[in-house]
Amino acid sequence: MRISEAIIAGALLALGCQQAAWAQDASAGRIPVPPRPIPGIALPEPEVESLTVPLVPGRGAIAPAPSGPAAHTALPIAPFSSARDALKAWMRDSTAGDQVGAVRALEYAAAQGHLAAQFKLGRVFASGDGVPVNDLKAFEYFSKIADENADEMPGTSDGRIVAAAFVALGGYFLDGIKGTYVKPNPDRAFDMFHYAASYFGDPDGQYNLARLYLNGTSVARDPRQAARWMKLAAEKGHAPARAVFGDMLLRGGDGVPRHPIMGLMWLALAREGADATRETWIVERYDAAFASANANDRTAALALVERQHGRAERR
């Protein structure tokens, strides 16, 4: 059955209406203020001749945490002429599977103030990429980045690194790190996410901030504000934000207008960008929403998806 042009036109009007009261820029009129410095940061300076590293049974030696363990053994370290030289060694050792040498090289570059090396080390210890997971060490590297680079220019490669560090810190403050001085602190988590979202315009920060508003964590529950931030992240291609925003439009209520066609469109876009292995919930929401939608709404939503693709190709 042919879908009336009025249905698609109405949906397009909703898509293009940036001044609707509920959908205006969530950060309009507010000047982002960097969060207070984060205490407890004491990253080590590398030794020129040798580096003391802990031994891990079956894993070889790894580089020390900012507040490393008591048991160590000294290993020689090849000097690097510069942070750039150390990063070349990191790439070489990573490719060769030498995680010990790779981490050692990263630590040298990080101590020289290389932002990407500091961030990479945070990610390495947060994920346990070839080394034991050490969330406190990761937290301290991310904290150093945030404390020293909060005014980095948004939209630059360094700005994106700093924004990601703020987002990572927000996650740590939400849950805390067991057995350390990093305790759960939802208010600090809000500060981290809000700064990443507002000053840097980071989609991960916007998504996480929206979730705080949606769940009423550290702030009064405000679905309208959640929808604003979720929309900003969705427009930047953030798959989880697209899925949640689409679901909000499908359901409506709490100050968010119900718009089934737009909701289906955002869910379809989320499904396209989702990692089918790690983000199965997006696939499930998409499947459930399209299975329960009527044929007209499905067709209109998919037509909007194609229009979105066309706009993206023309950019």
WOBELBEL-V457641 format. One record per helix or strand of 2 or more residues. SS is the DSSP state (hx for helix, st for strand). FROM is the first residue (numbers start at 1). LEN is the number of residues. If there is no record, write none. Layout:
ss->SS from->FROM len->LEN
ss->SS from->FROM len->LEN
This chain:
ss->hx from->5 len->12
ss->hx from->21 len->3
ss->st from->50 len->7
ss->st from->60 len->3
ss->st from->73 len->4
ss->hx from->83 len->14
ss->hx from->99 len->13
ss->hx from->115 len->13
ss->hx from->135 len->15
ss->hx from->157 len->19
ss->hx from->186 len->13
ss->hx from->203 len->13
ss->hx from->223 len->13
ss->hx from->239 len->13
ss->hx from->260 len->14
ss->hx from->280 len->13
ss->hx from->295 len->20
